[in-house]
Every structure is written in C-alpha cells, then in structure tokens.
Amino acid sequence: MSYSRQASRYRETEVLTATPGQLVVLLYDHLLTSLRRARVAMEARELEAQGEHLERGRNVLTELLVTLDQERGGEVAANLGALYSFLLGELVQLGVRADVPRLDRVTRMIGELR
C-alpha cells in the first residue's frame, strides 16, 4: 500500500473515531493549514493556489458555522456564529484583494480560537 493511501486511511479513521470536540479541533487545524498555504501563495503571487487555499478555508469556516448548535449553545454559539461570519467575510475580501497583514490577523484569531 502506498504512503499516500495509508495516510488517507489514517485520516479517515481519525475523523470517523473522533469525538465532536476533536472534530472541531481537526477543522481548525485544517483551516490554519489552508491559511498558511494561502499566505505562501499570496507572497509568491500564485493567484490560482492562493484562491484554492482561501476557498478551502472558506469551506471549513462554513462547516463550522452551519454545525453550530444554536439551541444548546446559546450565547456562545451566537457569538461564535457572528465571529465565523466575520472571518468568512474577511476571507472573501482576501480573495478579491490580497493583503498579507490582514490574512495574518485572521490566522492569529483562528489560532486563538483553536
């Protein structure tokens, strides 16, 4: 079995056996990786790669947003929802106009949330 296939199986098992809290951490990790890759692409002026990584980041934020339990989460869920929506808007704007310091601020905020 190839390394790539083994790594894929490991990730699949990790996701399937994770608790809800662990899944959120995995999403944050994936989001931070996407943003770091977007930053590298942004600095290199690789627009296609930058767009792909920002899109992955937006997808993760969307997943975090739609899976919030508003009923049980109360004020915390509402505040996280507002923050996720703000961050999503920031990533949209970064897709329109590259801005490394702005991306760094977003990445720091997400790192703190993690």
Secondary structure, 3 states (H helix, E strand, C coil): CCHHHHHHHHHHHHHHHCCHHHHHHHHHHHHHHHHHHHHHHHHCCCHHHHHHHHHHHHHHHHHHHHCCCHHHHHHHHHHHHHHHHHHHHHHHHHHHCCCHHHHHHHHHHHHHHC
